[in-house]
Every structure is written in C-alpha cells, then in structure tokens.
Amino acid sequence: MVEYFYHFAVKVAEPSLEEYLRRHAHFSDKKRKQRVAGILKVMGSCNSSLQFEFPLLRKNGDYEIVHGYRSQHSVHRLPCKGGIRYSDAVDLEEVKALAALMTYKCACSNIPFGGAKGGVAINPKKYTAAELQRITRRYTLELAKKNYIGAGIDVPAPDVNTSGREMCWIQDTYIKTLGHRDLNAAACVTGKPINGGGIHGRVEATGRGVFLTTTIFLQDEHYMNLIGLQPGYEGKTAIIQGYGNVGSYTAIYLEEQGVKVFGVLESDCNLKNPDGINTKELHKYKMGNKGSAKGFKGATECGPELLYEECDILVAAAMEKMITQENAGKLNCKIIAEGANGPTTPAADVILREKKVLVLPDLLANAGGVCVSYFEFLKNLNHVSFGKLSIKFWRDSNTALLDSVEQSLKKANIDAKITPTPSFQSFMSGADEELIVNSGLEFSMENACRNVKRAAIQHKLGLDLRTAAYVTAIEKIFVTYDEHGLAL
C-alpha cells in the first residue's frame, strides 16, 4: 500500500521537482528529468534489510526457532527510526513497507530521521515474561552484531505488542555489549520508562498527535465546508476502532473537548453507550483487566455493525487494512483519523473521497509518537532533562519581579500585596519537561499540517490529504538528496 501511495504522489510531485531543479542553471531539460527520475528511484527503494533466526528454549523444554527482521528504508538522514513489533503476522515485506512509511512520516513532520522498522514473528501472549526477555535480548544482539542499532545508526521504539519494558531490555543489552564505551548509548532506543531515560509525555504522544491533527482540520472552515460539517468540537460524536495506547488517549482528549465517544470496537468485544462512554474509566478498566475491555459496566456489548453507525469522527487505531473496499462504502462518518499505520487500503481511499469523507492520513496524524521520540533522543544526547537547568532561575526571577513591583508601590504610598494569578503561578517556575514536550509536539503538528494544506492547495488535491502528505515528504527528501548528492 505504501508503495502504491508513494508512486501516485510521485506523479503529482514530478513537475514541481523539475521546476525546483531550475536553480541549477547549467542543467539541460534532459538532465533535470534524469536527475528527478534518479533521485525518486533512490527514494523509493529500500536501503537494506536484515532477516535472521535464532533458537529459543521454552519453559516446557521445547525448542523453537524465532524469526526476526529489521529494515532500513532510507539513510538520507541518520539515524534511522522505527518501531519494533511482536506479531505472528510479521514478515520481511511488512517490515519493509512500514520502514518506507516511517521515512515519509519523519520527512512530512520535519523530523531529521531516516525510516526503519523491525519485528519478531511471535504472538507475545503465548510466551512468559522471562521468555520474552530472552527473545528481546537475543534480537538486540543480532542487531548489534550487524551494526543495525546505535544512537547514530538506527534507533528503535515501541510498536504493536511492545512497550517501555522491551525498550529497557534493548537498552540494557546494548549498553552492556556493543555500546559499553559509547557515552550516548542510552539514545540507542526511545520509548523507555522515565527511570530508564525516557521522557514525560511519550506514552500518550501518538494519541495526542492524532487529537491535535483532528483539532487543526476540524477548526479549518475550508475543509469543514468541503465535507459539510460545522467547524469546532461542539456537538460532535466519535467512534474509536481499537482502544489500545493510541485509540484510548485520542478518545480521552476528544472527550475532554466535549466530543461524545459513544462506540468502541475491540478485537474481543464492541462497546456502545448512546449517552457517551467514560473514556478514562474504560482505559483504567482495560489496564486492570489484562488488556481487555470485555465486561466494562459503562457500556453494553454490541455487534460489529457499530462501525457503520452515524458519527462525525472515526478514529482508526486498530491494525492495518481495517478499512477496505468492502466496508468503506458503509461508513457513516465525516472524518477518519488514522491512528494506526496503513488502516485504509488504496481502493477504500478512493471510495471515501467520493463520499466526501476527510481522511487524516497515518503519516501525518500518528506522527506524534516519532516526534516525541525525537525529543527523547535529544534528551539522551544532552544527558539532562528539558527545563531542569532553568526551573529555579525562572522561579527566583519571577518572585523577584513580583517583589519589586510590590516594593515600588509601597514607595508610592500604595499598600498592596502582589500575588500571582493562578495562570501566572503555573508558569512561575518556567516550563517543566512535560509542558515543553507537549508544546513542542503541538508546534510540530501544526507546522506539519500547515505544510500538508499548502501542498493540497498547490497541487489542487481537494480532500486528498494523503497524497498531499506524501508530496510534502517527497519534496523534503528530494531537496536533501539534491543538496547532499548521491554516494557513487
């Protein structure tokens, strides 16, 4: 799917790329066309992939062969960046496609990483924690031996069925082996717990990014007029497909803005409450119920037809290829926010545009995770938390400022006690790490959305934001290759 969307966007972008090369006055028209074609060919190919196998001794005494993968799609920027997923559906082709998506996602959001992806072909629910730890550590060693991990080479992150726990195992294995002399070894992976060098706001970052993207377009009168929807969140309803990390936090942020989330679709149950589901309570319940939403008292179970009920916003945060040619025509939503990677097939994408549904594409909408991963990466390289060095300075400075005003009033025979407002009080000590991360994420998402809107208008793409996002990414990567040249 990624390859299809990429090549479709290439056709749109080619004329503007040839026009860009007119800055090289010594190029003939033929030379410009050749250079554009050459760079696009490099951009669309996968740089390198790693496939390996290793044995695992199970708790019951059985031996098993585990299959691992890592693909580095683009090294136009280093390090490469992309998650590691544990799923029995993982194979080399899937990993290569997702690595390509990471390349375009990073470029679209102005994040200076190349694209990569990794995976282990297992169902983690069938393994003990000790077995998963041995698998993760062996997988890390295989990456290290092949030079596929390191702060300046390739930086993994959590993905499907992996979390901060697995990232800690990866970090610990790398630091105690290949990276034992590397001062920046902690930056070999992101998505770590705070104690392990992680960053505040990373867990909810992808869901927050989906919410911010939805907000930006929902407040845009131009796009709301195209789909016949009133701007703003007032009176809006939503259905969440996939209530994992991304879907749950997106739902929580939407509900905080007054959106009524009345439906949730999960792999083991579908929940509906016409009066609205308490998203925080559902999230809390699922966390304490072994990751299952089944049995939640705040909603009733229903069938899969919930997906086709009328709503304003559908958050597609489950798995790949969930919206297909077969079900796209049945959807009754106005906006689809893609929290998952590749939830919409190319055929479904065409149907949705014909139905005037605004699709917020994955490489734009769910880039919040990699954006905050970049902040964590920078924190690890700097070896200090954001805001830590300035908090006391700003608290003392602002306290002195208020005291100075109070003393000046007293000298003017005005007896007044100066106290900060609640808003100013919250900023007295400057910004803490979480505030810096959230504001940085918001700025990055706003900038990315603005660039995609510009591309959509420039190329007259209408509601086709996916092509606009790919064009934005292609233009940025093209400039990098043009300026840096190609290694021959």
BAKOL-790392 format. One line per field, with one value per residue (C-alpha): residue number from 1; residue in one letter; x, y, z. Coordinates in Angstrom, 3 decimals, always signed. Each point is the difference from the previous one (the first is absolute). Example, Ala and Ser with C-alpha at 12.3 -4.5 7.8 and 13.67 -1.06 7.14 Angstrom:
REM BAKOL-790392
n	1/2
res	a/s
u	+12.300/+1.370
v	-4.500/+3.440
w	+7.800/-0.660
END
This chain:
REM BAKOL-790392
n	1/2/3/4/5/6/7/8/9/10/11/12/13/14/15/16/17/18/19/20/21/22/23/24/25/26/27/28/29/30/31/32/33/34/35/36/37/38/39/40/41/42/43/44/45/46/47/48/49/50/51/52/53/54/55/56/57/58/59/60/61/62/63/64/65/66/67/68/69/70/71/72/73/74/75/76/77/78/79/80/81/82/83/84/85/86/87/88/89/90/91/92/93/94/95/96/97/98/99/100/101/102/103/104/105/106/107/108/109/110/111/112/113/114/115/116/117/118/119/120/121/122/123/124/125/126/127/128/129/130/131/132/133/134/135/136/137/138/139/140/141/142/143/144/145/146/147/148/149/150/151/152/153/154/155/156/157/158/159/160/161/162/163/164/165/166/167/168/169/170/171/172/173/174/175/176/177/178/179/180/181/182/183/184/185/186/187/188/189/190/191/192/193/194/195/196/197/198/199/200/201/202/203/204/205/206/207/208/209/210/211/212/213/214/215/216/217/218/219/220/221/222/223/224/225/226/227/228/229/230/231/232/233/234/235/236/237/238/239/240/241/242/243/244/245/246/247/248/249/250/251/252/253/254/255/256/257/258/259/260/261/262/263/264/265/266/267/268/269/270/271/272/273/274/275/276/277/278/279/280/281/282/283/284/285/286/287/288/289/290/291/292/293/294/295/296/297/298/299/300/301/302/303/304/305/306/307/308/309/310/311/312/313/314/315/316/317/318/319/320/321/322/323/324/325/326/327/328/329/330/331/332/333/334/335/336/337/338/339/340/341/342/343/344/345/346/347/348/349/350/351/352/353/354/355/356/357/358/359/360/361/362/363/364/365/366/367/368/369/370/371/372/373/374/375/376/377/378/379/380/381/382/383/384/385/386/387/388/389/390/391/392/393/394/395/396/397/398/399/400/401/402/403/404/405/406/407/408/409/410/411/412/413/414/415/416/417/418/419/420/421/422/423/424/425/426/427/428/429/430/431/432/433/434/435/436/437/438/439/440/441/442/443/444/445/446/447/448/449/450/451/452/453/454/455/456/457/458/459/460/461/462/463/464/465/466/467/468/469/470/471/472/473/474/475/476/477/478/479/480/481/482/483/484/485/486/487/488
res	m/v/e/y/f/y/h/f/a/v/k/v/a/e/p/s/l/e/e/y/l/r/r/h/a/h/f/s/d/k/k/r/k/q/r/v/a/g/i/l/k/v/m/g/s/c/n/s/s/l/q/f/e/f/p/l/l/r/k/n/g/d/y/e/i/v/h/g/y/r/s/q/h/s/v/h/r/l/p/c/k/g/g/i/r/y/s/d/a/v/d/l/e/e/v/k/a/l/a/a/l/m/t/y/k/c/a/c/s/n/i/p/f/g/g/a/k/g/g/v/a/i/n/p/k/k/y/t/a/a/e/l/q/r/i/t/r/r/y/t/l/e/l/a/k/k/n/y/i/g/a/g/i/d/v/p/a/p/d/v/n/t/s/g/r/e/m/c/w/i/q/d/t/y/i/k/t/l/g/h/r/d/l/n/a/a/a/c/v/t/g/k/p/i/n/g/g/g/i/h/g/r/v/e/a/t/g/r/g/v/f/l/t/t/t/i/f/l/q/d/e/h/y/m/n/l/i/g/l/q/p/g/y/e/g/k/t/a/i/i/q/g/y/g/n/v/g/s/y/t/a/i/y/l/e/e/q/g/v/k/v/f/g/v/l/e/s/d/c/n/l/k/n/p/d/g/i/n/t/k/e/l/h/k/y/k/m/g/n/k/g/s/a/k/g/f/k/g/a/t/e/c/g/p/e/l/l/y/e/e/c/d/i/l/v/a/a/a/m/e/k/m/i/t/q/e/n/a/g/k/l/n/c/k/i/i/a/e/g/a/n/g/p/t/t/p/a/a/d/v/i/l/r/e/k/k/v/l/v/l/p/d/l/l/a/n/a/g/g/v/c/v/s/y/f/e/f/l/k/n/l/n/h/v/s/f/g/k/l/s/i/k/f/w/r/d/s/n/t/a/l/l/d/s/v/e/q/s/l/k/k/a/n/i/d/a/k/i/t/p/t/p/s/f/q/s/f/m/s/g/a/d/e/e/l/i/v/n/s/g/l/e/f/s/m/e/n/a/c/r/n/v/k/r/a/a/i/q/h/k/l/g/l/d/l/r/t/a/a/y/v/t/a/i/e/k/i/f/v/t/y/d/e/h/g/l/a/l
u	+0.000/+2.772/+1.667/-3.278/-0.622/+3.631/-0.022/-3.337/+1.451/+3.137/-2.117/-1.441/+3.349/+2.202/-0.779/+0.740/+3.243/+1.162/-0.878/+2.033/+3.079/-0.068/+2.112/+2.820/+0.370/+2.535/-2.505/-1.701/-3.656/+1.134/+2.456/-2.711/-2.379/+2.751/+0.933/-3.617/-0.574/+3.252/-0.615/-3.594/+1.259/+2.445/-2.672/-2.447/+2.434/+0.843/+3.588/+0.566/-1.848/+1.028/-1.665/+1.232/-1.028/+1.014/-1.004/-2.066/-0.236/-3.571/-0.969/-1.564/+3.247/-0.975/+2.354/-1.293/+1.488/-0.797/+0.016/+1.180/+0.051/+1.323/-0.191/+1.670/-1.903/+1.824/+3.301/-0.373/-0.068/+1.627/-0.799/-2.843/-3.121/-2.822/-1.782/+0.363/-3.182/-0.695/-2.615/-0.290/-1.099/+3.379/+2.047/+2.719/-2.368/-2.117/+3.090/+1.342/-3.329/-0.233/+3.624/-0.886/-2.981/+2.340/+2.249/-2.889/-1.545/+3.208/+0.487/-3.624/+0.354/+3.461/+1.692/+3.637/-0.063/+0.149/-2.646/+0.311/-2.167/+0.523/-1.933/+0.045/-2.437/-1.558/-3.291/+1.239/-3.103/+1.307/+3.314/+0.997/+1.668/+3.314/-0.277/-0.855/+3.024/+2.312/-1.524/+0.399/+3.594/+1.002/-1.751/+2.009/+3.271/-0.760/-0.620/+3.192/+2.134/-1.257/+0.414/-3.766/-0.318/+1.665/-0.643/+1.554/-1.168/-3.482/-2.238/-2.951/-3.163/-3.152/-2.622/-2.726/+0.249/+3.177/+0.385/+2.494/+0.811/+1.418/+1.814/+1.732/+1.166/+1.341/+1.795/+1.525/+1.212/+1.556/+1.714/+1.532/+1.272/+0.789/-0.766/+2.018/+2.419/-2.638/-0.811/-3.321/-0.984/-3.260/-1.201/+0.112/-3.757/-2.959/-3.326/+1.763/-1.490/+0.961/+2.422/+1.787/+0.543/-3.470/-1.886/-3.251/-2.837/+1.351/-2.629/-2.937/+1.880/-1.434/-3.578/+0.629/+1.338/-3.146/-2.116/+2.013/-0.229/-3.753/-0.326/+1.947/-2.143/-3.247/+0.584/+0.789/-3.078/+1.220/+0.180/-3.136/-1.932/+1.283/-1.506/-3.061/+0.912/-0.079/+3.489/+0.868/-0.692/-3.432/-2.572/+2.450/-0.082/+2.699/+0.603/+3.371/+1.215/+2.728/+0.254/+3.702/+2.560/-0.771/-3.772/-0.503/+1.962/-1.578/-3.427/+0.895/+1.169/-3.079/-2.340/+1.774/-0.983/-3.660/-0.116/-2.411/+1.862/-2.904/+1.673/+3.189/+0.963/+2.516/+1.251/-1.921/-3.085/-1.817/-1.364/-2.753/-1.589/-2.314/+0.580/+3.769/+2.677/+2.190/+3.297/+2.243/-1.969/+0.182/+3.748/+0.447/-2.218/+1.877/+3.385/-1.196/-1.716/+3.004/-0.456/-3.613/-2.998/-2.406/-2.309/+0.198/-3.132/-0.168/-1.184/-1.856/+1.485/-1.221/+0.877/+2.572/-2.678/+0.940/+2.714/-2.671/-2.038/-0.223/+2.682/+2.160/+3.431/+1.251/+3.397/+1.604/+2.529/-0.104/+2.135/+0.910/-2.632/-3.042/-1.811/-0.327/-1.881/-2.658/-0.841/+1.047/-3.328/-1.924/+1.756/-2.112/+2.664/+1.276/+3.615/+2.310/+3.095/+2.546/+1.631/+1.282/+2.513/-1.662/-3.596/-1.469/+0.595/+0.474/-3.396/-1.722/+1.813/-1.610/-3.471/+0.354/+1.001/-3.020/-2.167/+1.623/+1.572/+3.067/+2.733/+2.837/+2.785/+2.209/+3.301/-1.384/-2.512/+1.989/+3.396/-0.283/+1.797/+3.102/-0.010/+0.241/+2.448/+2.211/-0.283/+0.975/+2.933/+1.193/-0.439/+2.217/+2.670/-0.106/+0.112/-2.396/-3.784/-1.693/-0.521/+2.082/+2.716/-2.373/-2.893/+1.557/+1.313/-3.454/-1.685/+2.472/-0.185/-3.799/-0.175/+2.487/-2.084/-3.171/+1.926/+1.459/-3.478/-1.275/+2.927/-0.493/-3.668/+0.896/+2.442/-2.892/-2.042/-2.191/-0.428/-0.643/+0.909/+1.012/-1.022/+0.253/-3.141/-0.573/+1.112/+3.214/+0.616/+0.116/+2.753/+1.950/+2.620/+0.219/-0.943/+0.523/+0.869/-3.567/-1.122/+2.985/-0.671/-3.723/+0.565/+2.750/-2.292/-2.812/+2.337/+1.323/-3.477/-1.251/+3.002/-0.442/-3.728/+0.727/+2.485/-2.482/-2.742/+2.396/+0.801/-3.706/-0.786/+3.080/-0.727/-3.817/-0.539/-3.229/-0.704/+2.923/+2.185/+1.835/+1.512/+0.703/+1.878/+2.027/+0.805/+1.182/+2.282/+1.298/+0.890/+1.960/+1.924/+0.656/+1.615/+2.230/+1.218/+0.454/+2.087/+2.008/+0.453/+0.046/+2.818/+1.321
v	+0.000/+2.425/-0.626/+0.699/+3.267/+1.035/-0.556/+1.785/+3.007/-0.108/+0.690/+3.062/+1.273/-0.545/+3.288/+2.104/-1.929/+0.694/+3.651/-0.008/-1.210/+3.141/+1.484/-1.994/+2.233/-2.312/-2.904/-0.660/-1.090/-3.568/+0.149/+1.303/-2.811/-2.579/+1.397/+0.051/-3.567/-1.175/+1.536/-1.266/-3.485/+0.128/+1.441/-2.804/-2.874/-1.712/+0.600/-3.280/-2.732/-2.545/-3.381/-2.505/-2.982/-1.170/-2.855/+0.377/-2.558/+0.208/-0.409/-3.394/-1.296/+0.421/+1.668/+2.622/+2.013/+3.716/+2.202/+3.616/+2.890/+3.550/+2.203/+3.364/+1.615/+3.315/+1.360/+3.490/+1.036/-1.903/-1.642/-2.058/-0.132/-2.489/-2.287/-3.694/-2.077/-3.477/-1.732/-3.394/+1.856/+1.754/-0.788/+1.721/+1.641/+1.543/+1.318/+1.527/+1.708/+1.430/+1.176/+1.922/+1.557/+1.126/+1.731/+2.046/+0.567/+1.485/+2.216/+1.174/+1.078/+1.597/-2.606/-0.588/-3.805/-2.618/-2.724/-3.482/-2.738/-3.288/-2.973/-3.438/-2.598/-1.135/+0.361/+1.451/-1.229/-3.554/+0.705/+0.634/+3.272/-1.842/-1.463/+3.404/+1.497/-2.650/+0.549/+3.784/-0.162/-2.486/+2.132/+3.018/-1.934/-1.013/+3.660/+1.072/-2.619/+1.242/+3.696/+0.553/+1.852/+3.035/+3.683/+1.015/-3.006/-1.332/+0.826/-2.372/+0.814/-1.797/-1.169/-2.652/-2.227/+1.682/+2.691/+1.695/-3.367/-1.406/+3.276/-0.243/-3.525/+1.227/+2.953/-2.123/-2.643/+2.582/+1.961/-3.166/-1.313/+2.037/+3.366/-0.366/+2.749/+2.233/+3.091/+0.353/-3.674/+0.835/+1.659/-3.350/-0.379/+2.229/-0.631/-0.932/+0.472/+3.269/-1.779/-1.514/+3.301/+0.436/+3.262/+1.271/-0.032/-2.811/-2.616/+2.171/+1.785/-1.904/+0.366/+3.657/+0.478/-1.567/+2.312/+3.105/-0.820/-0.537/+3.304/+1.956/-1.229/+0.094/+3.721/+0.662/+1.512/-0.887/-3.737/-0.057/+1.649/-2.676/-2.771/+1.918/+0.178/+2.897/+1.008/-0.752/-2.814/+1.116/-2.778/-2.415/-3.782/-2.633/-3.740/-1.502/-3.049/-1.519/+1.100/-0.602/+2.627/+2.249/-0.396/+0.410/+3.238/+1.443/-0.794/+1.564/+3.248/+0.124/-0.483/+2.797/+2.306/-0.986/-2.718/-2.834/-3.286/-2.440/-3.045/-2.029/-2.972/-2.495/-3.401/-1.849/+2.230/+3.086/+2.519/+2.576/+2.638/+2.506/+2.468/-0.206/-2.303/+1.219/-0.369/+0.351/-2.629/-2.380/+0.559/-0.678/-3.096/-1.431/+0.542/-1.990/-2.724/-1.487/+2.349/-0.969/+2.358/-2.921/+0.333/+3.804/+1.147/+3.464/-1.297/-2.918/-2.508/+0.049/-1.386/+1.140/+2.096/+2.712/+1.032/+1.119/+2.178/+3.705/+2.116/+3.025/-1.480/-3.557/-0.664/-2.948/-1.134/-3.789/-1.800/+0.218/-0.393/+0.352/+2.342/-1.794/+0.138/-2.236/+2.189/+3.546/+0.698/-0.927/+2.510/+2.938/+2.362/+3.372/-0.234/-3.007/+0.530/-2.741/-0.868/-3.335/-0.515/-0.809/-0.550/+1.023/-1.866/+1.942/-1.148/+1.116/+3.340/+0.742/-0.955/+2.245/+3.010/-0.559/-0.029/+3.318/-1.492/+1.878/-2.569/+1.224/-2.325/-2.109/+1.614/+3.326/-0.862/-2.560/+1.716/+1.184/-3.111/+0.418/+3.744/-0.505/-2.865/+2.623/+2.141/-3.022/-0.663/+3.600/-0.282/-3.103/+1.731/+3.068/-2.153/+2.355/+0.360/+2.837/+2.978/-1.395/+2.656/+2.961/-0.784/+1.561/+2.988/+0.879/-0.564/+2.330/+2.564/+0.149/+0.134/+2.889/+1.743/-0.152/+1.165/+2.916/+1.125/-0.233/+2.037/+2.664/+0.348/+0.388/+2.788/+1.739/-0.369/-2.696/-2.866/-3.041/-3.663/-1.339/-3.617/-1.911/-1.072/-3.779/+0.095/+1.906/-2.203/-3.060/+1.650/+1.483/-2.728/-0.087/-3.069/-3.531/-2.858/-1.096/+3.534/+0.480/-3.345/+0.671/+3.519/-1.274/-2.747/+2.480/+2.319/-2.899/-1.310/+3.491/+0.522/-3.410/+0.601/+3.435/-1.517/-2.694/+2.598/+2.044/-3.030/-0.860/+3.526/+0.286/-3.287/+0.400/-3.241/+0.923/-2.537/-2.232/+0.826/-3.315/+0.918/+3.507/-1.487/-2.315/+2.894/+2.056/-2.849/-0.644/+3.675/+0.143/-3.224/+1.054/+3.258/-1.951/-2.338/+2.890/+2.016/-2.874/-1.934/-3.758/-2.310/-1.695
w	+0.000/+0.911/-3.359/-1.830/+1.859/-0.523/-3.771/-0.336/+1.860/-2.169/-3.095/+1.722/+1.290/-3.087/-1.815/+3.101/+0.602/-3.546/+0.535/+3.232/-1.922/-2.147/+2.788/-1.634/-3.049/-1.651/-0.175/-3.323/-0.050/-0.641/+2.910/+2.335/-0.947/+0.486/+3.411/+1.190/-1.216/+1.586/+3.424/+0.061/-0.855/+2.922/+2.281/-0.750/+0.517/+3.294/+1.103/+1.874/+1.881/+2.589/+0.493/+2.553/+2.104/+3.456/+2.325/+3.164/+2.801/+1.312/+3.637/-0.766/-1.521/-3.665/-2.471/-2.403/-2.869/+0.254/-3.121/+0.307/-2.488/-0.297/-3.065/-0.615/-2.835/-0.274/+1.292/-1.490/+3.670/+2.845/+2.293/-1.427/+2.157/+0.339/+2.421/+0.782/+0.005/+1.339/-2.131/-1.646/-3.158/-0.336/-3.103/-2.003/-2.487/+2.764/+1.767/-3.235/-0.725/+3.519/-0.190/-3.165/+1.780/+2.803/-2.543/-1.368/+3.444/+1.409/-3.056/+0.036/+3.649/-0.384/+2.203/-1.067/-0.030/-2.712/-0.009/+1.491/+1.499/+1.769/+1.232/+1.552/-1.344/+3.286/+1.840/+3.321/+1.856/-0.392/+1.738/+3.601/+1.022/+0.409/-3.512/-1.468/+1.710/-1.474/-3.461/+0.274/+1.207/-2.705/-2.633/+1.226/-0.186/-3.588/-0.894/+1.765/-1.775/-3.379/+0.944/-0.103/+3.312/+1.568/+0.698/-3.318/-2.014/+0.761/+2.978/+0.626/+1.967/+1.227/-2.477/-0.016/+3.121/+1.270/+2.654/+2.295/+1.555/-3.227/-0.714/+3.401/-0.834/-3.348/+1.590/+2.765/-2.461/-2.325/+2.803/+1.453/-3.341/-3.113/+1.611/+3.207/-1.113/-1.588/+2.087/-1.857/+0.223/+1.820/-3.225/-1.838/+0.543/+0.909/+1.698/+3.243/+3.491/+1.731/+2.332/-2.986/-1.790/-1.472/-0.286/+1.495/-2.518/-2.201/+0.928/-1.073/-2.817/-2.983/+1.240/+0.762/-3.527/-1.494/+2.159/-0.971/-3.717/+0.303/+1.859/-2.619/-2.895/+1.976/+0.586/-3.669/-1.667/-3.498/+0.661/+2.137/-2.849/-2.389/+2.155/+1.207/+3.684/+2.451/+1.210/+3.630/+2.443/+1.173/-0.408/-1.640/+0.458/-0.430/-0.351/+0.909/-1.917/+2.160/+3.636/+0.492/+0.915/-2.990/-0.094/+3.744/+0.353/-3.147/+1.463/+3.359/-1.619/-2.244/+2.958/+1.889/-2.882/+0.278/-2.661/+0.825/-0.491/-0.232/-1.578/+0.400/-2.176/+1.387/-1.137/+2.741/+0.380/-1.283/+2.510/-0.435/+2.218/-1.758/+2.853/-0.381/+1.401/+2.859/-1.854/+3.057/+1.904/-2.974/-0.295/+3.723/-0.173/-2.968/+1.661/+3.015/-2.024/-1.818/-2.959/-0.688/-0.118/+0.334/+3.002/+0.291/+1.867/-1.570/-3.380/-1.549/-2.407/-3.590/-3.416/-2.585/-1.747/+2.520/-2.477/-2.483/+2.366/-0.730/+1.686/-0.733/+0.777/-0.446/+1.573/-1.836/+2.600/-0.327/-2.590/-3.694/-2.731/+2.261/-2.420/-3.317/-3.281/+1.586/+3.008/-1.006/-1.722/+3.162/+2.258/+1.205/+1.307/-1.199/+1.217/+0.314/+2.148/-0.690/+3.312/-1.316/-2.804/-3.321/+1.193/-3.389/-3.255/-3.281/-1.335/+3.214/-0.181/-3.376/+1.265/+3.055/-2.109/-2.242/+3.147/+1.047/+3.121/+1.253/+0.681/+2.224/-1.221/+2.234/-0.982/+1.260/+2.727/+1.992/-0.244/+3.616/+1.229/-2.139/+0.686/+3.773/-0.589/-1.629/+3.141/+2.118/-2.333/+0.479/+3.771/+0.049/-2.098/+2.269/+3.159/+1.801/+0.248/-1.859/+2.317/+2.861/-0.202/-0.184/+2.366/+3.132/-1.964/-1.339/+3.370/+1.733/-2.832/-0.013/+3.798/-0.029/-2.685/+2.114/+3.066/-1.970/-1.097/+3.578/+1.367/-2.692/+0.945/+3.673/-0.842/-1.748/+3.221/-1.519/+2.430/-2.173/+0.178/-3.415/-0.520/-3.282/-1.833/-0.208/-3.642/+0.768/+3.041/-2.247/-2.068/+2.920/-0.120/-3.766/-2.021/+1.262/-2.337/-0.717/-0.842/-2.319/-1.701/-0.485/-1.334/-2.309/-1.270/-0.622/-1.913/-2.101/-0.860/-0.903/-2.273/-1.667/-0.574/-1.447/-2.476/-1.046/-0.516/-2.135/-2.174/-0.348/-1.211/-2.240/-1.783/+0.060/+1.918/+1.792/+2.762/-0.980/+3.003/-0.282/-3.352/+1.330/+2.973/-2.245/-2.348/+2.995/+1.084/-3.529/-0.493/+3.267/-0.641/-3.600/+1.154/+2.405/-2.742/-2.432/+2.463/+1.472/-3.224/-0.460/+1.104/-3.132
END
